């Protein structure tokens, strides 16, 4: 039985990325037990998985994976994260399916914060 979804961020500065996830986003964490005290594994909360087409009517995208963090109030979440030092490369933007902002992550690519307008599955 599948127990959880384990996502990965590949970073040019793993310590800075982990510090951001720990200190700015406030994710609870455990030491991975690798002997490296900075190797943290974060609890990200409930999850869901969507599959989007790469082509077809209204779609044109290369194959890739993406990480989005679902929020209930994007504007207040952005304000809270800014107060902790977070910077945003975009947003809030109305994408139709929801409100979206991209938060800058030290050493890694931006992550999407997302207030959906569609039905969600993470609470199932």
ZINOR-V873726 format. One record per residue. RES is the residue in one letter. PSI is psi in degrees with one decimal (* if undefined). OMEGA is omega as a letter, one per 20 degrees, with the letter a starting at -180 (* if undefined). NEAR is the number of other ideal C-beta (glycine too) atoms within 10 Angstrom. Layout:
# ZINOR-V873726
res = [RES RES]
psi = [PSI PSI]
omega = [OMEGA OMEGA]
near = [NEAR NEAR]
This chain:
# ZINOR-V873726
res = [X X X X X X X X X X X X X X X X X X X X X X X X X X X X X X X X X X X X X X X X X X X X X X X X X X X X X X X X X X X X X X X X X X X X X X X X X X X X X X X X X X X X X X X X X X X X X X X X X X X X X X X X X X X X X X X X X X X X X X X X X X X X]
psi = [135.3 130.0 -31.2 172.5 124.4 111.8 155.6 142.7 124.3 122.0 145.2 -16.6 78.8 -38.4 -42.2 -40.0 -44.6 -40.7 -39.8 -46.8 -38.8 -51.1 -35.1 -51.2 -19.3 27.5 128.9 152.8 165.3 155.6 131.3 -13.7 24.4 -6.1 -13.5 111.3 -19.4 0.0 96.9 147.0 128.4 140.2 123.4 1.6 -168.1 156.1 166.3 161.8 125.8 154.1 121.5 144.5 153.0 -20.0 167.5 -175.4 116.0 1.1 135.9 101.2 142.3 160.8 134.4 173.3 157.1 149.4 127.0 136.9 121.2 133.5 160.2 -21.9 97.4 -45.3 -44.4 -34.6 -42.6 -42.9 -43.2 -43.4 -36.3 -39.1 -23.0 5.0 2.5 147.8 151.1 139.1 -16.6 164.2 166.5 140.1 136.2 111.3 9.1 -58.0 -13.2 178.9 137.9 142.5 148.8 119.7 135.3 136.2 121.1 128.6 -3.5 176.0 160.3 152.6 147.6 130.9 140.9 123.7 98.2 152.5 -8.3 171.5 143.9 162.2 -5.0 -19.8 -1.6 *]
omega = [r a a r r r a r r a r r a r r r r r r r a a a r r a r a r r a r a a r a a a a r a r a r r a r a r r a r r a a a r a r a r r r r r r r r a r r r a a a r r r r a r r r r r r a r r r i r r a a r r r a r r r r r a r a r r r a r a r a r a r r a a a a *]
near = [2 4 5 9 10 8 11 7 16 9 16 10 13 17 14 14 19 21 15 24 20 14 11 19 18 12 17 11 14 10 12 12 8 9 7 11 8 11 15 19 15 16 9 16 10 12 12 13 7 9 4 8 10 10 9 7 6 6 9 9 10 6 5 7 6 11 14 15 14 17 19 8 11 19 13 10 19 19 11 14 19 13 9 11 10 19 13 15 10 12 19 17 11 11 14 8 10 19 20 19 23 18 22 14 21 18 16 18 15 16 19 17 23 19 18 17 11 8 5 13 10 11 6 6]
